[in-house]
Amino acid sequence: QGGIFWFNRRWFEFTATSLQEVRGWGWQKLPHPDHVQRVVQKMRKCFAAGEPWEDTFPLRGKGGDYRWFLSRAVPIRDGNGEVSRWFGTNTDITEQRVAEENLRDLNERLLEADRRKNEFLAVLSHELRNPLAPIRNSVYILERATPGGEQANRAREVIDRQAQHMTRLIEDLLDVTRISRGKITLQREGVDINALARRTAEDHREIFTRNGVQLELCTLQEPLWVEGDPTRLAQVVGNLLTNSAKFTPQGGKTVLSVEADPAASATVRIRDNGVGMSTETVAHLFEPFVQAAQTLDRTRGGLGLGLALVKGLVEVLPEGVSVTGG
């Protein structure tokens, strides 16, 4: 009938129960409550049919913690073929389950990384190919235009602009590689972070104007000195500003502020009323090559490296400087 009348010493050591407490069907209080009904139903079904029983479930130990067990029972029959009793075992498989879960998680991460890599390669080829057409067209024009003429000058400007765009893409790729390998070297010096933020904002104001986004500065009147690498600090602030300009709709607003904290540190903050991000995107926000879903028309461009660079650079900045985007 499934009423257990004997347990070995290991059972009592693990559960800290007595035979009186768990004999018959009293053991039902030990499996995790979420599994009890399922386990009991399956067990009764197997006992009624005289079929071997097997199941896995968490079992409560004497300390109140649960561990996963593989539980099995086989029928022992008498000379007439009737079931006279059952004999069963409980095997601790917690480590095995943890290893299997870790393996599944790792496999899922590898699949996700492979998917992102494929998407990145598609985006990279697209981004690097885009400047080539105007460059080729401009070279064609230069070969036929009057040297020094307006048409030739426009062609040279296009080549210069597109070459700078390709250079920035390649430099971002190199920077991500350097950061991941710990090869970034900071040229530290005294920096007026207040002036640097204002200067970087003005350098990027054209993209805000072009996109119809208002850029407001809330900086201090006096210098705010920190120790840092001015080039890298400008890169961090510039990446956040570029990101804000790209994803804030026309008519929106971005505010760059610089604050002196009481704890003798400086905070540069970029806030906007842009489109926002999904929970899924936020969870992987600072990983290389991660971008919100978009088609390959790439209307906003980029390789998904900007925020990864921001995080990597900020992590190697000296204490006393924090940069945030919102």
Helices and strands as residue ranges (DSSP letters): H 9-15, H 19-22, G 26-29, H 33-49, E 53-60, E 66-77, E 83-92, H 94-129, H 132-144, H 150-180, E 189-192, H 193-211, E 214-218, E 225-228, H 230-247, E 253-261, E 265-272, H 279-283, H 306-316, E 321-325
